[in-house]
């Protein structure tokens, strides 16, 4: 990404803001459910005709179709508000080949050396909005981006310490010492690969949506098991927790206009033109009105963790950059999440004000040392979209998980990850 | 602060970058030691003629001159590298008057109503660099800025809940509910006042240094005891800890080019002109050289917590925006801290590249509920500049403090805060 990219892309007069020449349109992304649900008789209609009228159909993989690590999966289609589910999921084995340094990657090599060098497992949840297309593209694409990014650094990952030069060649005799002093470990390369994979996937989604004339975005929550560690990468408001016998450990934090207020206000401070004079970047306890003019009211700006009072001016009456509280908080009155994939064309209704400059596609990554933690078979990772966390706390979910574990050890459907549509 | 301020101040063509008309120069800030050291016989010369030749003179307030809360203080002048100490300190009672809403603050009112409305205590350490002037100005000024900022919001601080309008007048019936939903408490107003006071003080220092033709900057570590809470505000690499019988609790975190790498790289990404083509914003394990060209080496950019490999181009050979490791880490090859006061004129040697755009004057504030924690007389807060923390860990300092506490209960010199010059 070049340094001037942001300005060219988003600011007035930028090279990329003019519409390009019209190109033949690609066909739209076809709707689908996660691969592992196919064959489980879970079409968009009711899954079980005998269910109570007020019960929602819950879809799970067919019995006998095991997911990696005995993982389970359950979904409710969009709380039955619509026929299609904007959420997607994918999981599978992650096979990382070794690219010899200097050797060009080509089809012949792939054919001759099909064996993987390192294997891991991958589980992902995508909570779509504005249509299912972005979540479907993410479910189709992100694991390939991650595999590619990991293959690009795998030589460094398997060394005792990542070498300064990927070739292993030492140009300066104290190179290993420099790497040591920076504290760079193999897991930092996996974190870097996850960060780059999310960005690469976001670019792919941007191109695909533009080509097919579709819109939409999604959050992304990914868990990867690799080399004895569990990596959880999160961009959005989904959440992963680890439930153990005597501990509930959050494995991610949520990224919403509320939790990322200072970053978002800071960008609007640096580039006020992104608000096109229609929004105020300041936060107030509620939207201000004419009667507040001249009064001293509570406010926060980008540099403040605390609150102060300011004398209300006319420009403070504009719609706030971040408005509402908790689940209702919205960025530019439009979006409830501040990180994710897609949304390249998303604009504030009836304006040219873009959301994308305020969104990050890069995830936060947490690392769990599975070996060191001595994880047991009864320890469960729960990954779910906001639909679950809006109604149940971490502790409530943990109690539920623990309550049916002891008697159900043999049932793979009782383990693992769940996605709850919202 | 207006939205275009940053660009006008720091970017090419900005209105403020041209030198103003020459004004008569104010007299330079006179050198001094903290007020409470005066009369303790601690001039810049040796404090104790009988000391061992290799021992450094330690200066403390004279016996019988108690600081608030039985606080102690000790300093070593700049590790004897120079005659003058660039560190400063100040402490005292914080007297906050009540300004009736709508009443103009004037001298007559001050004379007629000298009684304070709310009192607290204030302790501050300033670690200067590039000369003692900024630290002296901060020691002279910051408490006044803080008093002013607190007086501006004190009506809100003493209410059961800060009112939406400082006047207490309710324009919308559910205003208290909006404040409640945002979770705004009295302590948020103190945090906001500390944040604003640091910024105000930074502006005062900028004006004073420019007027007197002096230079320099300083870090600031402030502790304020108010309404049963202890607030610790930190901008720089000083540190405060709470030492209890069975616990050592950090009360601040350090802000250095290393800890604030992503914020600093992000600014250079958004405004590459701040680097004037002389620096690279990317981080590498060491500075790259010609032999690295074309090699894939470890690197990190602003959006990365992890590490990746990139193919070295010519522009990567430039001097790094942040260079060195640990104590040696420098911003633009010049400064070891990334937050503080002053440095308005600081430039990279022999260039026009400014440091100030990368520095924040706003502190991080932590709050300790003194009542709830049931603090005992033997619990000690230690505040010190990096000179102490470079040679002793939190645990080592805690052991030292605990070792002389039980037998020295009556000696006020054994309690409280210490400043260690570096």
Interface residues (C-beta under 8 A of the other chain):
Chain A: X3 X4 X6 X152 X153 X156 X162 X164 X165 X166 X167 X169 X171 X172 X174 X175 X178 X179 X181 X182 X184 X187 X188 X189 X190 X191 X192 X193 X194 X195 X196 X199 X268 X269 X270 X271 X272 X281 X285 X286 X289 X291 X292 X295 X296 X297 X298 X300 X301 X303 X304 X305 X306 X307 X308 X309 X325 X326 X360 X362 X364 X365
Chain B: X1 X3 X4 X6 X152 X153 X156 X162 X164 X165 X166 X167 X169 X171 X172 X174 X175 X178 X179 X181 X182 X184 X187 X188 X189 X190 X191 X192 X193 X194 X195 X196 X199 X268 X269 X270 X271 X272 X281 X285 X286 X289 X291 X292 X295 X296 X297 X298 X300 X303 X304 X305 X306 X307 X308 X309 X325 X326 X360 X362 X364 X365
